[in-house]
Structure formats: C-alpha cells, structure tokens
Amino acid sequence: MNRRKLLLPSLLAVASIFPALSANADTLNKSVIALEDTTKTASNDHGVMLNAKDATEPRQVEIGLPMSYTAVSVDGLPAVYYYWPNTTSNHWRGEQLLARQGLQNIATTAIKFGEIGYGVDSYMERGGEKFKGKLKYQTNTFGAQNFDLNLSGKLAKKTYFTLSTYQNFDPGSMNLKFTNYIDRAQFYTAGLTHLFNDDRGRFSVFYKYNETHPLTALANYAPFTYDGDGKVSELKNFRMGRDSYLPVDGMMQYRDVKTGKLVTDNLYDIIKTRTHEATALLDYDLGNNLSLAVKGKFSHSKGHSGDQLTMGFYEDADATYADNGDAFHGTIQRRLSQINAFCVKDAMLVAELQKKTASHDWAFGINELYSNIDYARSTTQYYHEVAPNPRKLIYNGAEYANLNGSTEYDKGFENKLAAYVNDTWRVSRNFRMGYGARVELFNLGVDYIGDKRFGDFHIGANYTDAEGNKKTVGITHHTNTGLNYAVSVSPTYNITHNFGLTGEINFLRQYRHLEAYSGISLPYYNNRPFILGRAGIFFNSSFVNLVSAFTYARRTNDYSRLTVMSENPNEDPVMVGASSGIETMGWTTDAMFTPFKGFTFHAMVTLQSPKYTGYKFEAFNKTYDFSGKTVTKQSKLIVELDPNYTYDRFNIWASFRYYGKQYANVGNSVYFNGRWETFAGASYKASKMLTFNVNVVNFLNQRGAQGTIPGSELITDGSQYAGTIMAGNYIRPFTVEFGAKLNF
C-alpha cells in the first residue's frame, strides 16, 4: 500500500509549544511567576518546511522509525483527524494566514493528540487594533507562481477580522502535456474575533474553503539504469526531475469499485479535493494564573487522490501504440494506477485548563475527535514506452488490464474520547521534570470487503472461488473498541550551571485506523505499541548549546499491505498483507554554535541501526521472511549542517543534509548510496515594509533516486539487475526561487 512516506533524526529536547494569545488579549496568562531555569537544552525546528521531495508539506523529522506523516495542529486543533485518505496538504500550507509556526516536541504530540513523532504547531492571525497586511509573492525558474495575502484589523469595538487567500500555480519541474500544473491550490479563509469581559475572554470563528489538484505524488517517478552498486545513471533520453513520466495524454480508465461503472477521464480533473472547514475558538482568563481554552472544528472533504506506481518492465517486447495503432518494439513500462475516491467528515472538540505556578506548568485537557470516512481505491494496470511524456501501448491485446486487481475499500467511523494531564515541574534550579499521561477510549465501526481481488472486481461482481463455489462480492461489517494510552517522562538535571543530564521516555499504544481494514482481511493486530526514548548529556554556553544522547525506538504489531510482483513477468501483481516490527538504537549529537554576533551554526549527527524485528508475508505460494533486515528508506548515518548569518538588513542561510545508504526494498538487495539534500537562501530587507529573497533548492544539483522501487520487494539478488532499467522516485531538481514580502 503506497502512502506518502516522509523522512525522520532524533529524540532531542525541543521546547514545548502551548497556545499563545494575541496582543489583543495579552492580559490572558500574563502573570506567570518567573524563575531562572538552568535546565534548558539546545533546540531548533530542524528546518521542518524544507522538504526535498514535496514542497507542499513539512518534512518528517527523524525519530528512528519510519513514519507516515507529520502531525500538524492549528490553534490547538489537528489539521486533519488522520492523514489518510485526506492528506494534510488539502487543509494546511505554510501560508500568510499563520501568525507563527514551529516544531512541537514528541511528548506534547503524544500527550495532547495521541500521535507519534514531532509535530508542527501553528496559529492563525486573528486581527488587532491596527490594520495589518501581509503579501507574499514567490516564483521560480520553472515558472511557478504563488500569491499569498492576509489582511487583518479592527472591525468594531473589541471585534477584529482576518481575511486570507493562498493561490499556488506550480507547473513542476517537468513539462506535463495534459495540464498546466502539477499542484494547483486555492485556499480562502475568513475569521472574526471578539474580546469580552474586560479582555479576559476571546472568542473567534473561522470559515475556510480549499480546492486542490495535487499531482506531485503521481509525477514523482522516473526511469533510470541501476548500476548494481547503489548508483543510478540517467537514461540517455530521460532527465530525472526534468522530464515527465506520466502518460502524454493524461487519460486514465478505471472501474469504480463501488458501482462497477467504467470511468475514463483526465488525471488532472480526477485528482481534485474540495474542503469546507468551520472553526470556533474560546480563550478565557479565569484569574489566579488559570486559563481555559475550548476549541472546536468541523470539516468536510470530498475528492480523489492517486498514484501511478512503476511495476517493472518488459524488455525486447512487441506492442502497438494505443493512439494510432503503429507497431512498437522495445522496452515496455508496466504501471499501476491508483485512483482513491474519498469523502471525509471530521469533527473535533478540545478543551484545556492551564495553571501556572512558580514550580509547575499544568495542563489538563479532554479531546473528542471523530472522523467518518468513505474510501475506495480503484486500480488499473497499463503500459507505455520508456520516454519523456510516454505514449500508452496496447500489450497482449489490451491498453488497460487487471482492473481492480489490488483495490481497497473501507467505509466507517473512528471516535477518540481522551483525557490528559501534562506538567513541567521545576523541582529546583538544577532539576526539571516534564511528565504527562493520556488515556483514550477508541471506537471504530467499518465496512470492508473480504473477497479476494480479481480482474474487473467491484461490489456486486460475481465470481467463482478456489473451491468452485459461486459468490458475489459483498461487504462485511466489523467493530472494535479499545483503550489507547500515552505516558511521557522527561527529566533534566544540572550537574553544574551549564552541564547536565537529560532523558526522555515515551510509551504509547494506538489502535489501528480505518486504513488497516481496506484490504482483503482484518489486520493481524488490533493495536500497535510504541517506545521512544533517549538518555544523554547537555552543555550550554555563550558559544554552544549541545545535546548528545543515546536513542531507542521500537514499534511492534505492524500490519501493512503492499503490491508485489512475481519473478514471472507474465503474472499480474497481487496485494498481500505483511506483519512486522521495527527496532532502532542510535546516538545523536545536536549542537547550536554562536561563534560571533549574527552568525549561528547548527550541526547534528545521528548514527542508528533500524532493523525489522519481523517482516513476513506470503505471495505466489511462497513465504518471505525479512526479519533482521535494515528498514527501507532509513539511513544509518544522518548529518545536518545549517549555517545562518545576519548582518544589518541582509540574511544568508544554508541547510545541508546527508543521508547515508538506504535500501530500496525490504530484502535489502537493492539500495541507493548516500546523498546530500541542500537548500540555501538570502534575503534583503529593503525597508520596514518590503523584503526580497532568493532561495535555491538542491544547489549541488544532485540527481538520483530515493525512496523505494515499487515491485522490487521479491528481488533477492540485486547484483543480477546491474545495468538494467528500473524506475522510482527522485529528489527535487536544482531550482531557484525568487520572492518578495510586503508588510503594510
């Protein structure tokens, strides 16, 4: 099952981010008793918005486990209940609507929302006494245009407004023939805020409408020659990242798994999502350093997402062009189209009571999080030539084949009712203890399809099973109830004023989301336990803030689905379920240097060993066991270097990330050598209102593959593929971005 997997380094101490109130209500939470804290450790945001694969989403910060997504919150509410099938980028972008954003630490993400890993915390503009405008324009060397505007100010006495629009016109780095844009997004937001009871209370309402056409995932494929030693070479007729590997006409045919109807349409028109979102926020100062926040949101998203997996090649093969019937002889690319239809309704209510004292920062909260999902994936196998903007081929008498041979379906709801407590206890000047706990009642009801997939599969289709029995594809209902939990403890102790010990341990359990039920059987396990921990030292001075820590991460009871290919190229791909677990031990050193005024240099080095503790599945009458293999897409060595210099009105920065050798399949027979991901930028503040900037993506101009190679799971000897053509994902090509921001 191909999800948008993101990247991951360390379990470092990052300051917790709690909801803050605007200047309009700065009397709220104002009287916090100050106490010198000598236990603070190095922290940074890890360049969370610098994503080398997709510019529309935050990157995944490493925690030693492969993660599905980065949890994003907006004013204390999750941007989405869950990232699948309704992705975060359909709701959230780093737009001017946001007053601020930052990195949320692992413990806060676990205790407040029951999710795993670092999160992104963001807050919307609410307006103030003075009118304020923020206009940002961005373009790049490939012709992308981004317009981003926020207006806010006073509407009436104690009443304020905010208005925003975000418009993205991104053609991508390749020349798509069937559409102008690889990402077309339009967001519109309107909000009102009212202060009451002598500014002790603040109430806000927002409405947001979004429409997106996200084709980035579909277009992020390229053919290449695998050299057999971790290197890849570009084909003579194909530039990775510059040429499109989507069909030249952009047309796709699929059979709707719910209705059985045959649909033919353009991929740009298919891949579209419309979202309506309403939010209400209440903040109230109860006095005596006690505050209450109550937040609610309802969203409705409907549309399609998709992917176009590369599934191997037929070499020296004969076919005919589908558009004109001319003969073709050569290498044929086999693709698997995935068209995901969904309708997602999320309803969320969060209430939190905060109490601040000289020694404690208490937070007591409840969550009521609900999601109703109607999801169906229709799949189609098709063929095309190996060329830029390839033409589709008729092979073995068919342009499209094995319709819905690996389809997915689930329809139902999830509900999480949770209570949590979180505290930072300053025991003394030298000792600080962060701790928290979350208890969550989880309920799920789902309709799924337990019938084995076959060509032209859909609900209501008739078939004959292996025993010769006549059957009809139908729906099975399943319910599940359980208790999720999260516990976090993070002590920090100063041995001297600026040197000490730091640690953290997080225990979590998560019952499986609806996505686990969209295959042909129930998941092997109802829930997954997680352990994330670290222990090390820190040192702070005017020259350097440093943390060096041993890290440990473990996740068990994994269940996933993947589409695998037989060694016999004439057999169709099949969908299988795999059980697994993952364990990672490592060491991370994270330092922020400030050698002189205006200059900072962040450096981080991670050594880790991520292993499968069990990875088994059956396919084509054979059992495969990959226990002990290195986890795919995970590096044993990760290095981050981030210099930043500011002088007067000028700022210049860079970000270098090195990811060591990564395996592209679970058998570890195919791998990619280490690579650098590089970003840089400079800005000039021309006046108090106007700033110009230029940014560069991949300024080392590295070209190569990353991620996994779809269809390679059963390759046991990668050396035999040296010199052969493969296909997979690639990193963003060299790109220069130019922009200006006007504050008025």
VENBELJO-V863555 format. One record per run of one state. SS is the DSSP state (@ for helix, = for strand, . for the rest). FROM is the first residue (numbers start at 1). TO is the last residue. If there is no record, write none. Layout:
BEGIN
((SS & FROM & TO) (SS & FROM & TO))
END
This chain:
BEGIN
((. & 1 & 22) (@ & 23 & 25) (. & 26 & 70) (= & 71 & 74) (. & 75 & 76) (= & 77 & 78) (. & 79 & 87) (@ & 88 & 90) (. & 91 & 97) (= & 98 & 104) (. & 105 & 105) (@ & 106 & 113) (. & 114 & 118) (= & 119 & 124) (. & 125 & 131) (= & 132 & 140) (. & 141 & 144) (= & 145 & 156) (. & 157 & 158) (= & 159 & 170) (. & 171 & 182) (= & 183 & 196) (. & 197 & 200) (= & 201 & 214) (. & 215 & 215) (@ & 216 & 219) (. & 220 & 221) (= & 222 & 226) (. & 227 & 231) (= & 232 & 233) (. & 234 & 250) (= & 251 & 255) (. & 256 & 261) (= & 262 & 266) (@ & 267 & 270) (. & 271 & 272) (= & 273 & 287) (. & 288 & 289) (= & 290 & 321) (. & 322 & 326) (= & 327 & 356) (. & 357 & 359) (= & 360 & 385) (. & 386 & 391) (= & 392 & 395) (. & 396 & 397) (= & 398 & 398) (. & 399 & 399) (= & 400 & 401) (. & 402 & 407) (= & 408 & 426) (. & 427 & 430) (= & 431 & 448) (. & 449 & 461) (= & 462 & 464) (. & 465 & 469) (= & 470 & 472) (. & 473 & 475) (= & 476 & 494) (. & 495 & 498) (= & 499 & 511) (. & 512 & 513) (@ & 514 & 517) (. & 518 & 526) (= & 527 & 540) (. & 541 & 543) (= & 544 & 564) (. & 565 & 573) (= & 574 & 596) (. & 597 & 598) (= & 599 & 619) (. & 620 & 621) (= & 622 & 625) (. & 626 & 629) (= & 630 & 630) (. & 631 & 636) (= & 637 & 647) (. & 648 & 649) (= & 650 & 659) (. & 660 & 661) (= & 662 & 663) (. & 664 & 670) (= & 671 & 672) (. & 673 & 674) (= & 675 & 685) (. & 686 & 689) (= & 690 & 697) (. & 698 & 704) (= & 705 & 706) (. & 707 & 717) (@ & 718 & 721) (. & 722 & 723) (= & 724 & 730) (. & 731 & 734) (= & 735 & 743) (. & 744 & 744))
END
